[in-house]
Amino acid sequence: MADISIGSDASCPDGQTGRLMRLATTAAVSVAGSLILIKLIAWLMTGSLALLSTLVDSVLDVGASVLNLLALRVALEPADHDHRFGHGKAEPLAGMAQAAFISGSALFLMVEAGSRILDPAPVTKSGIGIAVMVISIVASLGLVGFQKYVVRQTGSVAIKADSVNYAGDVLVNLSVILALLLATGLGWTWVDPVFAAGISIYLLANAWGILKLALNLLMDKEFDEPDRQRILDIARNQPLVLDVHDLRTRSSGPDRFIQLHVDMDRCMPLWQAHIVADQVARALHDAFPGADVVIHQDPAGLDEPHAARLYQDSRPVQTGGMTEPVEDR
């Protein structure tokens, strides 16, 4: 039987979604750009390496946010003749570039921290540095709050990665305040480069997380198992649906794709089978807004090979003393 597809054109998010995503990236660029200026002045006045590390981090934030802005502009473009599934993979490609930038800067900070540990330098005018860090914390918290709202509304991977990055900046800024207090109050000059080294390790961990997320999207990783099970349950609970199999899912930037086969009575008229498949598709679309849902209608009891059946449940079952994987049936 014929396939049926439904969706609000998953390759072209609605206008409100696009506006929110663009606004979030623009806000990120504006905040990070402002923080670069005040952190540069504070670092020149204090000489703190920990403060320099947050300056480098803010420079990275601007680069990453600009990259996100450009990537989202491409990702939000509707599907065209040469890109029938949209341009969503622009987001994970941007994520990989972010990971590379962050890793390079983290290694630079690590080298600088090692040099400063071997040759300690005093930190001066720590009050200025602390004031700048407080301003940075307030600005970052406001931005993260807005970004989390946008992620809830859009599910954007790029903005989620940006939000995690800026949320980490709050902890980094708190650590810099502590380093400045210890360096000037107790004369522990070694604390400043040690904190900078710790921040570089944190940046490397962030880069690894972004890289893994980007690779999962580029490799068309399946939805998480709870979401897959939810899809199966929704489809099987629809009237006149006898079974579901060959579920395949993937994400591409802001776009999500769901494909599955639905078994129905083999004597059911084609027009009725179409209505049932349409009901299943609409139920899935309600549960996963914006997703592109494709349903293939099968007559129940038909034993046919499916070359596209790539996914198998990792949980084994016992059949006649032999262990076999469970398929999505």
N, C-alpha and C positions, 0 to 999 in steps of 0.2 A: 504494500500500500504506500501511498505517497507520504512524504514528510510534511509536517506542519511547523511553521516558525512564527514566533510572536516576540514582541519586545518593543520598547519605545526607542527603537534604533539604538542598540547598545553601543554602536560605534559613533554615536553623536549625542552626548549627554545634553539634557535640557538646558535652556538658557540660564536658569537660576543656578544650576550646578556649576556651569562654566564660570559664571560671574563670581561665585564664592571662591572657587579654586584660584582664579586670577587675583582676586582681592587678597587672599591669604598669602600668595607668593609676593605680591607687591608690598604688603605690610612687612613681610620678613626682610625684604631687601632694604626697606626704609629704616627699620629698627637697627639692623646690623650695620648699615652704613653710618648711622648716627653714632653708634657705639664705637666704631673704628676711630672716629675723630677724637672723641673724648678720651679713649684709652691710649691713643697715640700721645696726646698731650700729657696724660698722667704718667706714662712710661718714661717719657723724656725728662720729666721732673723728678721721678723717684728712682729710676734705674732698676726697678724690680724685675727679675726674670720671670717670676710667676705672673706678674702683670703683663709682661711681654707675651707670655703663652696665651693669655686670654685675648690679647690683641690679634695674634696670629689666628686664634680660633674664630674671632669675629670676621677677619678677612676671608677665612674659609667659608664662614656662614654666608657672606655676601656672594661669593663665587657659587656656592651650592644653590642659594636661593635664586640667583640670576639664571643658573642652569635649569633649575626647576621651572622658572617662568617661561623660558624658551621651550623646554620640553613639553610643558603642559599646553602651550599654544599649539604645538604640533599634535599632541595626543588628543586634543579636543576637536581637531578637524574631522569632519564626517568622512565615512568611507567613500572611496572614489574608485575609478576604473582600475587603477593599479594597486589599490590597497582595499580589497573587499571586506576585510575584517577590521578596518579602521587603522588608526595610527597609535594605538595605546602603548606599543612597545617602546615608544620614545621615552616614557617614564623610567622603566628599568635601565635603559641605556644611560640616561642621565644619572641614575643612582650609581652605576658602575664608575662613571667619571667622578662623582662625589667621593666615592670610596678611595679612588686613586689620589685625589687632591688631599684628602684628610690624612691618608697614610704618609704621604711625603712630608707634610707639615709636622706630623707627630715625630717622625724620625729626625727632622731638623731640630725640634725642641729637645729631643733626647740628647743629641750631640751637644747643644748649647748648655743643657743642664749638667752634663758630665764635665764640661770645661769649667763651669762656674763652681762645681763641687771641689775641683782641684785647685781653683784659684778664687776663693770667696771674695765678694765685693759687698760693701755696706749698702743698706737700703735707706734712702732719705725721704723726708716729707711723706711718710706713710699715710697721714691723714687725707691727703689728696687722693691717694690710691684707694683708700677705703671708701671715700665718698663716691668715687667713680664706680666701684663695685656695687654699692647699694643702688645707684641709678640703673646699673646694668641688670641687677636682679629684678627690680620693679618692672623694667621694660620687657625683660624676657618672660616674666610671669604673665603679663598682659598678653603678649604675643602667643604664648603657648595655650592660654585659655581660648583665644579666638581660633587657633589652628585646630584644637581638639573639637571645637564645635563644627568646623568645616569638614573635618574627617568623618564625624558622625553623619553629616548630611550627604557627603559625596563618596566616602570610602577611598579617597585618593591615596595611593601608596607613596607618591612623592611628597605630599604634604605631611603624611604620617611620619616619614623619615625625617623631614625637616623639624617636625614638632618634637620628636625624640631628641634630636640634636640640640634644640634650644632649651629643652627641659634639663638636659645634662649641663648646659651652660650655667644654670642656676647653682648647681652643686659646685661647679668649677669656680664660680665667682665667690661662693662662700669659703672655699678652700684658700683662695687668694687673700681674702680678708684675714683669715687665721694666720697665714704665712707672714703677712705684713705686721701683724700684731706681735708675733713671736720674734721676728727679725729685728724689730725696733725696740720692743719692750724688754726682751731678755737678751738681745744681742746674739741670737742664734742665726748667724748669717747662712749656715748650711741648710736651714729649713727652706729658704726661698728656692734654690735649685732642686731640692728633693721634691717639693710640691710640683714644680714644673715637670719633673720626670714622671710623677704620678699622673699628671694631666695628660702627658703624651701617651701613656699607656691606656688611659681612658679613651683618648681619641682613636687609638688603634682598634680598641674593642668596638667602638661605634662604627668604624669603617668596615670591620668584618661583618657586623650585623647588617649593614646596608648592602654589602656585596652579596651576602647569602640571599637576602630578600629579592634583589635584582636578578640573580641567577635563577631563582625559583620561577619568577615570572617569565624570563626569557626561555626557560626550558619547559614552559607550559605545565608546571606542577599542578596536580589536582587540588581541588578545594580541601580544606581540613576535613577529617573524617566525620565530625559532628554535622557539618553542612551537607556532606554527601548523604548521610543517613537521613537528614531532614528532607532532602529532595526525594529520596526513595519513599519515605513515609507519606509525603504529600501526594505523590503520584499514585501510590497504592490505595490511598483512602478515597480517591475519586470514584464516583459511581460508574459501574460497568468496566472498570479496569481490573483485569484478572491478575496481572503480574507486570513487573518492570525489570528490564535487564539492560546490559550494555550502557551503563551510565558513564559519561565522560564529561569532565569539567576542566576549565582553565580560566585564567585571568590574563588580561593584556592591558596594563595601566588601569584606567578607570572602567574598562569594559570587562564584563564577565560572560562566559559562554557555558551553556548547559545543553548537553545532547543525551537523549535516552530513547530506548525502544519500549513501547507499551503494548502488552498483549490484550486483545479483546476477542469476544466471541467470533469465531470464524464465519458464522452465518450473518453477522451484523452487516447491514447495508453500508456502502461506502460513505454516504452522506451522514449517517449516524456516527460512524467511526470518526469522521472528521470533527463532528461536534464534541465527542468525548475527548479527543486529543486537544481540541481548542480549550476545553474546560481545564484539562491538566496544565496546559501551557499558561493559562491565565492565573491559576492557583500558584504556580511556581514564580510567575512574574510578580505576584503580590508579595511573596515571601522574599524574593531577591529582586528588588526594584532595579530597573535598567538593564537586567540581564537579557542576553539573546538566547531564547529557548527554542531548540529544534527537537521535534518529536517524530519518531518513525513508528508507524502503526503496523503491528504484526498480528496475524490470526493466531489465536491460542492453539498450542499443540504442534505448531510447525517447527520441525527439527531442522534447522539450517545453520551452517557455519557462519560465523561473523569474523571476517579478517580483522575488523577494527576493534575487536574485543581485547583491549590492551591491559585493562585494569583487572586485577584479581585481589580479593580480600586476603590479607596475610594470615588470617586465622585458619588453621588446618581443621579438617573434619575427617572422621574415620569412616571409611567405606570398605567393608569386606576385608578389614585388617590392613588396608593401605591408607596412607595419608594423602589427601588431595586438597588443593586450595578451593575456597568457596568463591563463586562468582556472584555478581550482582543480580541474582534472580530471586 
